[in-house]
């Protein structure tokens, strides 16, 4: 006879989210590769495969279908373990994964067949923007209700990050769904959403999950609570401010530039604080990363976080933003944030917790390889895009690339195109790394050797 | 109880409050008394129905043990190995192998200091709302300007339809429609000093089109480019009337 009962359906919502997000990662990776190739071969990839259409399709799949869903799944995994109570309404939580994933697919199809309206950051028609905003209220509701019912009053820092993330994302989605005037409002809506998603969702949720994984993977206690607090506050202050820096000297108020530069300084501070906090927690356990893919992914995520924070902050100063504004530099930064920071934090969470959630051991040799490939190829692609942007910026400053006609820009921008072309090649490697992650998840779920499953039990009422 | 508690806490290097809570959880999970669990931990013996937890590794960091518990927490506590939940997901062979080799699960709950989370959530929402108010709403509110040049264009209905197509076809992925007060844009025409009713865009991978109508000779040049020359992808998805609308929009952007 037992004094406790097992929590039924535990982690079902988290596993469902991981599964759905992995499918979208596959779709998003293919579309991202097509997007990169579409810039290099504009005369070959046309119509539904043209750059103009594939770019929002890729962003929709990657941001909505993959990163939003996967990190919500991570939140659902950690919530019962940090609050001491079961996840509120697991059925609704699981349905949310299919809902968000379904809206993501519908968005990709709508954009592909030309139903996009070019409004909002993802170019989706208003009814799909609205559907995304409504669906993102589910994780907010589930999180609030779970926290309200918590029996554990002690707060591990991951909860701060999760709570902040699930609040921020629906607000950003509502911003994206608002009808905007053509002109400055439309442009700002685009860049503000993108920057906010990258900072307040991907990095915030990722860092929160990172603290959790660091403790669970090593058994070490959290090294420094104040670093985590500083890291979160810095992320919240940095927030959306990197957005306007992407369109420098557009007809925005004069005061905006200095405000953007000052507040975006919080981004490298956040990367430093969270990176140090996680690294100190892992402590001496960093050795043997090859055998411990979760820690390897965690280390890679910290490195990506530092690069993104620094690259973003530097480019918000007026002299730098005049050079790289409107260029592929910002695509490189976004690529590193989404596939580097987001991808590696998600991998760290998945590799650490999949066995505990499913009772199946990880297919770990491929996992370590996936982390290494991501470091090289995602890192390489992002940096090449940034270099391409800097060169294009130099070309524009020299008076080229802006006027109309082939002689005035296409010939002079050649070096930028070369680096963009190289980014396509490394993008193929990045795609392989992402495919390997999907394969790891799939193989673990279907043929991983049986191992212990972490079972949550609760006392009878 | 207090001597067992103190002894167990000293042995694990964990604060007494955490050890007490963990012991209560373990006692509840195993059906034994808290004293028995504490005595086992203090004496280094096996706790009832489960092995004692490993003590957290010592550390010189500021808040060492406060963030982890050495044990399962009050309500959800870990079982020693998989239960029916595992069995449902595994094949008969794997069930047997799992059940044959159980060992204590690691603690599933991480805790920290007691805090209210509502403040964190409200603070995040408030900070983001203020940021959006300042960085989006205020920043994109048109300002009255005394400058002679205006960025507002008097587009015809056909041109406005062309503008919609320009947006939905993703032209903004490569083209901007904004002339900045920088050297790079010196030859592009009047600077966009105030807000505009053109599609500013966020990337310039190809020529700016703010005043394109005044930079091309005739609309024939535009038809040629949109058909797929000069490295421009052909707009294969548009019929003739759509193409006419897009060209009208661009020609009226002069």
HADDOCK unambig.tbl for C-alpha pairs under 7 A between the chains (distance, minus, plus):
assign (segid A and resid 3 and name CA) (segid B and resid 28 and name CA) 6.71 0.50 0.50
assign (segid A and resid 3 and name CA) (segid B and resid 29 and name CA) 5.96 0.50 0.50
assign (segid A and resid 3 and name CA) (segid B and resid 30 and name CA) 6.99 0.50 0.50
assign (segid A and resid 3 and name CA) (segid B and resid 31 and name CA) 6.18 0.50 0.50
assign (segid A and resid 4 and name CA) (segid B and resid 29 and name CA) 6.13 0.50 0.50
assign (segid A and resid 42 and name CA) (segid B and resid 231 and name CA) 6.57 0.50 0.50
assign (segid A and resid 42 and name CA) (segid B and resid 232 and name CA) 6.33 0.50 0.50
assign (segid A and resid 42 and name CA) (segid B and resid 233 and name CA) 4.99 0.50 0.50
assign (segid A and resid 43 and name CA) (segid B and resid 228 and name CA) 6.80 0.50 0.50
assign (segid A and resid 43 and name CA) (segid B and resid 231 and name CA) 6.40 0.50 0.50
assign (segid A and resid 43 and name CA) (segid B and resid 232 and name CA) 6.49 0.50 0.50
assign (segid A and resid 43 and name CA) (segid B and resid 233 and name CA) 4.62 0.50 0.50
assign (segid A and resid 43 and name CA) (segid B and resid 234 and name CA) 6.89 0.50 0.50
assign (segid A and resid 46 and name CA) (segid B and resid 233 and name CA) 5.92 0.50 0.50
assign (segid A and resid 46 and name CA) (segid B and resid 234 and name CA) 6.60 0.50 0.50
assign (segid A and resid 47 and name CA) (segid B and resid 235 and name CA) 6.52 0.50 0.50
assign (segid A and resid 47 and name CA) (segid B and resid 236 and name CA) 5.62 0.50 0.50
assign (segid A and resid 47 and name CA) (segid B and resid 237 and name CA) 5.66 0.50 0.50
assign (segid A and resid 52 and name CA) (segid B and resid 169 and name CA) 6.32 0.50 0.50
assign (segid A and resid 52 and name CA) (segid B and resid 170 and name CA) 3.98 0.50 0.50
assign (segid A and resid 52 and name CA) (segid B and resid 171 and name CA) 5.84 0.50 0.50
assign (segid A and resid 52 and name CA) (segid B and resid 173 and name CA) 5.31 0.50 0.50
assign (segid A and resid 53 and name CA) (segid B and resid 169 and name CA) 6.43 0.50 0.50
assign (segid A and resid 53 and name CA) (segid B and resid 170 and name CA) 5.55 0.50 0.50
assign (segid A and resid 81 and name CA) (segid B and resid 108 and name CA) 5.59 0.50 0.50
assign (segid A and resid 81 and name CA) (segid B and resid 109 and name CA) 4.47 0.50 0.50
assign (segid A and resid 81 and name CA) (segid B and resid 110 and name CA) 6.69 0.50 0.50
assign (segid A and resid 82 and name CA) (segid B and resid 109 and name CA) 5.46 0.50 0.50
assign (segid A and resid 82 and name CA) (segid B and resid 110 and name CA) 5.59 0.50 0.50
assign (segid A and resid 82 and name CA) (segid B and resid 111 and name CA) 6.37 0.50 0.50
assign (segid A and resid 84 and name CA) (segid B and resid 73 and name CA) 6.91 0.50 0.50
assign (segid A and resid 84 and name CA) (segid B and resid 75 and name CA) 5.66 0.50 0.50
assign (segid A and resid 84 and name CA) (segid B and resid 76 and name CA) 5.86 0.50 0.50
assign (segid A and resid 85 and name CA) (segid B and resid 75 and name CA) 6.62 0.50 0.50
assign (segid A and resid 85 and name CA) (segid B and resid 76 and name CA) 6.67 0.50 0.50
assign (segid A and resid 114 and name CA) (segid B and resid 168 and name CA) 6.84 0.50 0.50
assign (segid A and resid 114 and name CA) (segid B and resid 169 and name CA) 6.97 0.50 0.50
assign (segid A and resid 116 and name CA) (segid B and resid 168 and name CA) 5.35 0.50 0.50
assign (segid A and resid 117 and name CA) (segid B and resid 167 and name CA) 6.49 0.50 0.50
assign (segid A and resid 117 and name CA) (segid B and resid 168 and name CA) 4.59 0.50 0.50
assign (segid A and resid 118 and name CA) (segid B and resid 167 and name CA) 4.47 0.50 0.50
assign (segid A and resid 118 and name CA) (segid B and resid 168 and name CA) 4.40 0.50 0.50
assign (segid A and resid 118 and name CA) (segid B and resid 170 and name CA) 6.56 0.50 0.50
assign (segid A and resid 153 and name CA) (segid B and resid 114 and name CA) 5.16 0.50 0.50
assign (segid A and resid 153 and name CA) (segid B and resid 115 and name CA) 6.69 0.50 0.50
assign (segid A and resid 154 and name CA) (segid B and resid 111 and name CA) 5.12 0.50 0.50
assign (segid A and resid 154 and name CA) (segid B and resid 112 and name CA) 4.54 0.50 0.50
assign (segid A and resid 154 and name CA) (segid B and resid 113 and name CA) 4.49 0.50 0.50
assign (segid A and resid 154 and name CA) (segid B and resid 114 and name CA) 3.91 0.50 0.50
assign (segid A and resid 154 and name CA) (segid B and resid 115 and name CA) 6.33 0.50 0.50
assign (segid A and resid 155 and name CA) (segid B and resid 111 and name CA) 5.50 0.50 0.50
assign (segid A and resid 155 and name CA) (segid B and resid 112 and name CA) 4.52 0.50 0.50
assign (segid A and resid 155 and name CA) (segid B and resid 113 and name CA) 5.40 0.50 0.50
assign (segid A and resid 155 and name CA) (segid B and resid 114 and name CA) 5.74 0.50 0.50
assign (segid A and resid 155 and name CA) (segid B and resid 115 and name CA) 6.04 0.50 0.50
assign (segid A and resid 156 and name CA) (segid B and resid 67 and name CA) 6.50 0.50 0.50
assign (segid A and resid 156 and name CA) (segid B and resid 110 and name CA) 6.17 0.50 0.50
assign (segid A and resid 156 and name CA) (segid B and resid 111 and name CA) 4.83 0.50 0.50
assign (segid A and resid 156 and name CA) (segid B and resid 112 and name CA) 4.47 0.50 0.50
assign (segid A and resid 160 and name CA) (segid B and resid 120 and name CA) 6.42 0.50 0.50
assign (segid A and resid 163 and name CA) (segid B and resid 121 and name CA) 5.62 0.50 0.50
assign (segid A and resid 164 and name CA) (segid B and resid 120 and name CA) 6.74 0.50 0.50
assign (segid A and resid 164 and name CA) (segid B and resid 121 and name CA) 5.41 0.50 0.50
assign (segid A and resid 164 and name CA) (segid B and resid 124 and name CA) 5.47 0.50 0.50
assign (segid A and resid 167 and name CA) (segid B and resid 121 and name CA) 6.49 0.50 0.50
assign (segid A and resid 167 and name CA) (segid B and resid 125 and name CA) 6.18 0.50 0.50
assign (segid A and resid 168 and name CA) (segid B and resid 125 and name CA) 6.29 0.50 0.50
assign (segid A and resid 182 and name CA) (segid B and resid 197 and name CA) 5.49 0.50 0.50
assign (segid A and resid 182 and name CA) (segid B and resid 198 and name CA) 6.30 0.50 0.50
assign (segid A and resid 182 and name CA) (segid B and resid 199 and name CA) 5.84 0.50 0.50
assign (segid A and resid 183 and name CA) (segid B and resid 195 and name CA) 6.35 0.50 0.50
assign (segid A and resid 183 and name CA) (segid B and resid 196 and name CA) 5.04 0.50 0.50
assign (segid A and resid 183 and name CA) (segid B and resid 197 and name CA) 5.04 0.50 0.50
assign (segid A and resid 183 and name CA) (segid B and resid 198 and name CA) 5.41 0.50 0.50
assign (segid A and resid 183 and name CA) (segid B and resid 199 and name CA) 5.25 0.50 0.50
assign (segid A and resid 183 and name CA) (segid B and resid 200 and name CA) 5.55 0.50 0.50
assign (segid A and resid 184 and name CA) (segid B and resid 140 and name CA) 5.76 0.50 0.50
assign (segid A and resid 184 and name CA) (segid B and resid 195 and name CA) 5.97 0.50 0.50
assign (segid A and resid 184 and name CA) (segid B and resid 196 and name CA) 6.84 0.50 0.50
assign (segid A and resid 184 and name CA) (segid B and resid 200 and name CA) 6.66 0.50 0.50
assign (segid A and resid 185 and name CA) (segid B and resid 140 and name CA) 5.12 0.50 0.50
assign (segid A and resid 187 and name CA) (segid B and resid 200 and name CA) 6.13 0.50 0.50
assign (segid A and resid 187 and name CA) (segid B and resid 201 and name CA) 5.70 0.50 0.50
assign (segid A and resid 187 and name CA) (segid B and resid 202 and name CA) 6.36 0.50 0.50
assign (segid A and resid 188 and name CA) (segid B and resid 136 and name CA) 6.39 0.50 0.50
assign (segid A and resid 219 and name CA) (segid B and resid 56 and name CA) 6.59 0.50 0.50
assign (segid A and resid 220 and name CA) (segid B and resid 56 and name CA) 6.19 0.50 0.50
assign (segid A and resid 220 and name CA) (segid B and resid 57 and name CA) 5.84 0.50 0.50
assign (segid A and resid 221 and name CA) (segid B and resid 56 and name CA) 6.84 0.50 0.50
assign (segid A and resid 221 and name CA) (segid B and resid 64 and name CA) 5.69 0.50 0.50
assign (segid A and resid 221 and name CA) (segid B and resid 65 and name CA) 5.65 0.50 0.50
assign (segid A and resid 221 and name CA) (segid B and resid 67 and name CA) 5.66 0.50 0.50
assign (segid A and resid 221 and name CA) (segid B and resid 68 and name CA) 5.44 0.50 0.50
assign (segid A and resid 222 and name CA) (segid B and resid 64 and name CA) 6.57 0.50 0.50
assign (segid A and resid 222 and name CA) (segid B and resid 67 and name CA) 5.64 0.50 0.50
assign (segid A and resid 223 and name CA) (segid B and resid 61 and name CA) 5.22 0.50 0.50
assign (segid A and resid 223 and name CA) (segid B and resid 62 and name CA) 6.79 0.50 0.50
assign (segid A and resid 223 and name CA) (segid B and resid 63 and name CA) 6.34 0.50 0.50
assign (segid A and resid 223 and name CA) (segid B and resid 64 and name CA) 6.23 0.50 0.50
assign (segid A and resid 224 and name CA) (segid B and resid 61 and name CA) 6.51 0.50 0.50
assign (segid A and resid 224 and name CA) (segid B and resid 62 and name CA) 6.06 0.50 0.50
assign (segid A and resid 224 and name CA) (segid B and resid 63 and name CA) 6.01 0.50 0.50
assign (segid A and resid 225 and name CA) (segid B and resid 63 and name CA) 6.98 0.50 0.50
assign (segid A and resid 236 and name CA) (segid B and resid 124 and name CA) 6.65 0.50 0.50
assign (segid A and resid 239 and name CA) (segid B and resid 128 and name CA) 6.94 0.50 0.50
assign (segid A and resid 246 and name CA) (segid B and resid 202 and name CA) 6.99 0.50 0.50
assign (segid A and resid 247 and name CA) (segid B and resid 202 and name CA) 6.11 0.50 0.50
assign (segid A and resid 249 and name CA) (segid B and resid 180 and name CA) 5.49 0.50 0.50
assign (segid A and resid 249 and name CA) (segid B and resid 181 and name CA) 6.74 0.50 0.50
assign (segid A and resid 250 and name CA) (segid B and resid 178 and name CA) 6.78 0.50 0.50
assign (segid A and resid 250 and name CA) (segid B and resid 180 and name CA) 6.06 0.50 0.50
assign (segid A and resid 251 and name CA) (segid B and resid 192 and name CA) 6.32 0.50 0.50
assign (segid A and resid 251 and name CA) (segid B and resid 193 and name CA) 5.51 0.50 0.50
assign (segid A and resid 251 and name CA) (segid B and resid 194 and name CA) 5.40 0.50 0.50
assign (segid A and resid 251 and name CA) (segid B and resid 195 and name CA) 5.78 0.50 0.50
assign (segid A and resid 252 and name CA) (segid B and resid 139 and name CA) 6.09 0.50 0.50
assign (segid A and resid 252 and name CA) (segid B and resid 140 and name CA) 6.84 0.50 0.50
assign (segid A and resid 253 and name CA) (segid B and resid 139 and name CA) 6.15 0.50 0.50
assign (segid A and resid 326 and name CA) (segid B and resid 202 and name CA) 5.46 0.50 0.50
assign (segid A and resid 326 and name CA) (segid B and resid 203 and name CA) 4.20 0.50 0.50
assign (segid A and resid 326 and name CA) (segid B and resid 204 and name CA) 5.32 0.50 0.50
assign (segid A and resid 327 and name CA) (segid B and resid 203 and name CA) 5.60 0.50 0.50
assign (segid A and resid 327 and name CA) (segid B and resid 204 and name CA) 5.96 0.50 0.50
assign (segid A and resid 327 and name CA) (segid B and resid 205 and name CA) 6.82 0.50 0.50
assign (segid A and resid 359 and name CA) (segid B and resid 86 and name CA) 5.97 0.50 0.50
assign (segid A and resid 396 and name CA) (segid B and resid 184 and name CA) 4.96 0.50 0.50
assign (segid A and resid 397 and name CA) (segid B and resid 183 and name CA) 6.00 0.50 0.50
assign (segid A and resid 397 and name CA) (segid B and resid 184 and name CA) 4.24 0.50 0.50
assign (segid A and resid 398 and name CA) (segid B and resid 184 and name CA) 6.35 0.50 0.50
assign (segid A and resid 399 and name CA) (segid B and resid 183 and name CA) 6.93 0.50 0.50
assign (segid A and resid 399 and name CA) (segid B and resid 184 and name CA) 4.88 0.50 0.50
assign (segid A and resid 401 and name CA) (segid B and resid 206 and name CA) 6.64 0.50 0.50
assign (segid A and resid 401 and name CA) (segid B and resid 207 and name CA) 6.09 0.50 0.50
assign (segid A and resid 402 and name CA) (segid B and resid 185 and name CA) 6.65 0.50 0.50
assign (segid A and resid 402 and name CA) (segid B and resid 207 and name CA) 4.64 0.50 0.50
assign (segid A and resid 402 and name CA) (segid B and resid 208 and name CA) 5.49 0.50 0.50
assign (segid A and resid 403 and name CA) (segid B and resid 188 and name CA) 6.37 0.50 0.50
assign (segid A and resid 403 and name CA) (segid B and resid 207 and name CA) 5.33 0.50 0.50
assign (segid A and resid 403 and name CA) (segid B and resid 208 and name CA) 6.46 0.50 0.50
assign (segid A and resid 404 and name CA) (segid B and resid 207 and name CA) 5.38 0.50 0.50
assign (segid A and resid 406 and name CA) (segid B and resid 230 and name CA) 6.05 0.50 0.50
assign (segid A and resid 450 and name CA) (segid B and resid 94 and name CA) 5.59 0.50 0.50
assign (segid A and resid 450 and name CA) (segid B and resid 98 and name CA) 6.62 0.50 0.50
assign (segid A and resid 451 and name CA) (segid B and resid 98 and name CA) 6.23 0.50 0.50
assign (segid A and resid 452 and name CA) (segid B and resid 81 and name CA) 5.65 0.50 0.50
assign (segid A and resid 452 and name CA) (segid B and resid 82 and name CA) 5.58 0.50 0.50
assign (segid A and resid 452 and name CA) (segid B and resid 98 and name CA) 6.84 0.50 0.50
assign (segid A and resid 453 and name CA) (segid B and resid 81 and name CA) 6.70 0.50 0.50
assign (segid A and resid 453 and name CA) (segid B and resid 82 and name CA) 5.16 0.50 0.50
assign (segid A and resid 453 and name CA) (segid B and resid 86 and name CA) 6.33 0.50 0.50
assign (segid A and resid 454 and name CA) (segid B and resid 78 and name CA) 6.72 0.50 0.50
assign (segid A and resid 454 and name CA) (segid B and resid 82 and name CA) 6.88 0.50 0.50
assign (segid A and resid 454 and name CA) (segid B and resid 105 and name CA) 6.60 0.50 0.50
assign (segid A and resid 455 and name CA) (segid B and resid 78 and name CA) 5.60 0.50 0.50
assign (segid A and resid 455 and name CA) (segid B and resid 79 and name CA) 5.97 0.50 0.50
assign (segid A and resid 455 and name CA) (segid B and resid 82 and name CA) 6.48 0.50 0.50
assign (segid A and resid 456 and name CA) (segid B and resid 76 and name CA) 5.24 0.50 0.50
assign (segid A and resid 456 and name CA) (segid B and resid 77 and name CA) 5.86 0.50 0.50
assign (segid A and resid 456 and name CA) (segid B and resid 78 and name CA) 5.56 0.50 0.50
assign (segid A and resid 457 and name CA) (segid B and resid 76 and name CA) 4.64 0.50 0.50
assign (segid A and resid 457 and name CA) (segid B and resid 77 and name CA) 5.37 0.50 0.50
assign (segid A and resid 457 and name CA) (segid B and resid 78 and name CA) 6.44 0.50 0.50
assign (segid A and resid 458 and name CA) (segid B and resid 75 and name CA) 5.15 0.50 0.50
assign (segid A and resid 458 and name CA) (segid B and resid 76 and name CA) 4.61 0.50 0.50
assign (segid A and resid 458 and name CA) (segid B and resid 77 and name CA) 6.72 0.50 0.50
assign (segid A and resid 459 and name CA) (segid B and resid 75 and name CA) 6.09 0.50 0.50
